[in-house]
Amino acid sequence: MPARAPTPARPRRIWLRMLLTGLALWVLTVVITFLTGNPNLVPTLVLLGSFLVPVTFVTWAFDRRHTGELTAELLFTTFVAGGVLGVLAASLLETYLLHPSPWLFLGVGLIEEAVKLAALAVLTRHLAHKYARDGLILGAAVGFGFAAFESAGYAFTALFTEHGLSLRDLVQTEILRGLLMPVGHGLWTAILGSVLFSASGHRHFAFTGRLLLSYLGVAVLHALWDSMHGIALVLTLVLTGTPWQYQLLAQGYEPEPTAAQADLFTVFSWGGLVIVAVLGLIWLRAAHRRAEREDLSPVLWRIPTRTA
């Protein structure tokens, strides 16, 4: 009687173990830093808090890759190099191109989504076959890398206040950004990566009309996300504003919500973020489904695959 084939082992949830282990280490670091006040632990606290969620999501996505061309080495490269290049390019362009105006956040969205898309295209141009699912994963890797390095900067900046060093502000910043990170940069660049990789028979990068529209749409989502505090404030003032608040607005100052307005402002702020996040998730699902089919959008520019 032939021997029964061994039952395949259930895949280990490496990403879940990584998340739980990293979270435990981060909490332990927070506790010991508060107890000892040791400033040498601050870099550990910042790095763990900023990279835990992005690395976990990229690890989870890696198990769902389409081809063997998407290796751990390539994923690591797009995460680190793509994130660093994106942050540096965005900082440079925003410094010299953007100025305070009502369109500031739209400019930020256009710049940051462009540099992430460019980094993705450059770092993955050597792939012989470009499938939508791999593009989604690699796009998410670039986006999460960008988010990780950006969050580390925000956490470090939050440490310094007018009253001295504030570990509480640092921890609050990391918790908030960690919770929101999955529906931010990683989601937006995953959408663009899926669209970019789906074009031209999976062999060449083709900048199509659909990619252009997707880029503009993602930039708008990005701008809405960044400006939600201001949008919520405007909606709150429209409904419950007081004369002195309108006077401050007329003078170019941003009034703070009163205690009576705080609940309404919070609802608008978080409600707006939820709406933007849901729209992004729906768009990602639709983009991935369509990308698996033939893309007939007009080709605006094509980059041939680099061969060895």
BELZIMO-V215687 format. One record per residue. N is the residue number from 1. RES is the residue in one small letter. OMEGA is omega in whole degrees, 0 to 359 (* if undefined). D_LAST is the distance of its C-alpha to the last C-alpha in Angstrom with 1 decimal. Layout:
BEGIN
n:res:omega:d_last
N:RES:OMEGA:D_LAST
N:RES:OMEGA:D_LAST
END
This chain:
BEGIN
n:res:omega:d_last
1:m:183:50.2
2:p:180:46.4
3:a:180:45.2
4:r:178:44.3
5:a:181:40.6
6:p:178:40.2
7:t:181:40.3
8:p:181:37.0
9:a:178:37.3
10:r:181:37.5
11:p:179:34.6
12:r:178:35.5
13:r:183:35.7
14:i:183:33.8
15:w:181:33.7
16:l:177:37.5
17:r:179:38.1
18:m:180:35.9
19:l:183:37.9
20:l:178:41.3
21:t:179:40.6
22:g:179:39.2
23:l:178:42.1
24:a:178:44.6
25:l:180:43.2
26:w:179:43.3
27:v:178:46.9
28:l:179:47.8
29:t:178:46.4
30:v:183:48.3
31:v:184:51.6
32:i:178:51.3
33:t:178:50.4
34:f:182:53.4
35:l:186:55.7
36:t:185:54.7
37:g:183:53.7
38:n:182:51.1
39:p:179:48.8
40:n:180:46.2
41:l:183:45.5
42:v:178:44.6
43:p:177:40.9
44:t:180:40.7
45:l:181:42.5
46:v:184:40.3
47:l:179:36.9
48:l:182:38.1
49:g:184:39.6
50:s:187:36.7
51:f:185:33.8
52:l:183:35.6
53:v:179:35.4
54:p:181:31.9
55:v:179:30.4
56:t:181:32.6
57:f:179:31.5
58:v:177:27.8
59:t:178:28.5
60:w:181:30.5
61:a:183:27.8
62:f:179:25.1
63:d:181:27.2
64:r:180:26.9
65:r:184:23.2
66:h:184:22.0
67:t:177:18.9
68:g:177:17.5
69:e:179:14.4
70:l:184:17.1
71:t:177:17.6
72:a:179:20.3
73:e:179:18.1
74:l:180:16.5
75:l:178:20.1
76:f:181:21.4
77:t:180:19.0
78:t:180:19.9
79:f:185:23.5
80:v:183:23.9
81:a:179:21.7
82:g:179:22.3
83:g:181:26.0
84:v:179:26.4
85:l:179:24.6
86:g:180:26.6
87:v:182:29.8
88:l:181:29.4
89:a:180:28.5
90:a:179:31.3
91:s:181:33.8
92:l:183:33.0
93:l:181:33.3
94:e:179:36.3
95:t:187:38.1
96:y:185:38.0
97:l:186:37.9
98:l:177:40.3
99:h:181:44.0
100:p:179:46.7
101:s:177:47.4
102:p:182:47.9
103:w:184:44.2
104:l:185:42.8
105:f:174:41.3
106:l:176:39.8
107:g:177:38.1
108:v:180:36.9
109:g:180:35.5
110:l:182:33.7
111:i:186:32.1
112:e:178:31.1
113:e:178:29.6
114:a:183:27.7
115:v:177:26.2
116:k:178:25.3
117:l:179:23.6
118:a:178:21.6
119:a:178:20.6
120:l:182:19.6
121:a:182:17.4
122:v:186:15.7
123:l:183:15.2
124:t:185:13.9
125:r:184:11.8
126:h:182:8.5
127:l:181:10.6
128:a:180:10.2
129:h:185:14.0
130:k:182:16.4
131:y:185:19.8
132:a:182:22.9
133:r:177:24.0
134:d:178:20.8
135:g:177:21.1
136:l:182:24.7
137:i:180:24.0
138:l:175:21.3
139:g:177:23.6
140:a:180:26.5
141:a:178:24.7
142:v:181:24.2
143:g:179:27.8
144:f:175:29.3
145:g:176:27.6
146:f:182:29.2
147:a:182:32.4
148:a:180:32.5
149:f:177:32.3
150:e:180:34.6
151:s:177:37.1
152:a:177:37.1
153:g:179:38.2
154:y:180:40.8
155:a:180:42.2
156:f:180:42.4
157:t:180:44.2
158:a:180:46.6
159:l:185:47.7
160:f:178:49.5
161:t:180:52.5
162:e:179:55.6
163:h:181:57.5
164:g:181:55.1
165:l:182:52.4
166:s:176:52.2
167:l:180:50.5
168:r:179:51.9
169:d:179:50.0
170:l:182:46.8
171:v:179:47.1
172:q:179:48.2
173:t:181:45.2
174:e:179:42.8
175:i:182:44.6
176:l:182:44.6
177:r:177:41.0
178:g:180:39.9
179:l:184:41.9
180:l:188:40.6
181:m:183:36.9
182:p:181:35.7
183:v:179:36.9
184:g:185:35.6
185:h:181:32.2
186:g:180:30.4
187:l:184:32.0
188:w:181:31.4
189:t:174:27.7
190:a:177:27.3
191:i:182:28.9
192:l:179:26.5
193:g:179:23.4
194:s:179:24.7
195:v:181:25.4
196:l:185:22.1
197:f:186:20.0
198:s:191:22.4
199:a:170:21.9
200:s:173:20.3
201:g:177:19.9
202:h:182:17.9
203:r:184:14.6
204:h:168:15.0
205:f:178:17.0
206:a:177:20.3
207:f:187:23.1
208:t:176:26.0
209:g:179:29.7
210:r:176:29.9
211:l:179:27.4
212:l:179:29.6
213:l:178:32.7
214:s:179:31.3
215:y:180:30.4
216:l:180:33.9
217:g:178:35.6
218:v:178:33.9
219:a:177:34.8
220:v:175:38.4
221:l:178:38.4
222:h:181:37.2
223:a:178:40.0
224:l:179:42.6
225:w:183:41.7
226:d:185:42.0
227:s:186:45.2
228:m:178:47.0
229:h:180:49.4
230:g:178:50.6
231:i:180:50.7
232:a:179:52.8
233:l:180:55.1
234:v:179:55.7
235:l:179:56.5
236:t:181:58.8
237:l:178:60.6
238:v:184:61.0
239:l:188:62.8
240:t:185:64.6
241:g:178:64.4
242:t:181:67.4
243:p:182:68.8
244:w:176:67.7
245:q:177:64.1
246:y:178:64.1
247:q:177:65.6
248:l:178:62.8
249:l:181:60.2
250:a:179:62.1
251:q:178:61.9
252:g:179:58.1
253:y:180:58.3
254:e:181:56.8
255:p:176:59.7
256:e:176:59.2
257:p:176:60.3
258:t:179:63.8
259:a:180:64.6
260:a:182:65.8
261:q:189:62.5
262:a:182:60.2
263:d:179:59.9
264:l:179:59.2
265:f:179:56.6
266:t:179:54.9
267:v:180:54.9
268:f:182:53.3
269:s:183:50.7
270:w:176:49.5
271:g:178:50.2
272:g:178:47.9
273:l:178:45.1
274:v:180:45.5
275:i:179:45.4
276:v:180:42.2
277:a:180:40.6
278:v:177:41.8
279:l:179:40.5
280:g:180:37.1
281:l:177:37.0
282:i:180:38.3
283:w:179:35.7
284:l:180:32.8
285:r:180:34.1
286:a:180:34.6
287:a:180:31.2
288:h:179:29.5
289:r:181:31.7
290:r:182:31.0
291:a:178:27.2
292:e:176:27.2
293:r:182:28.6
294:e:180:27.2
295:d:183:27.1
296:l:179:28.9
297:s:179:29.1
298:p:180:28.6
299:v:179:25.2
300:l:181:25.9
301:w:184:22.4
302:r:175:18.9
303:i:181:15.5
304:p:179:12.7
305:t:177:9.8
306:r:179:6.8
307:t:182:3.8
308:a:*:0.0
END
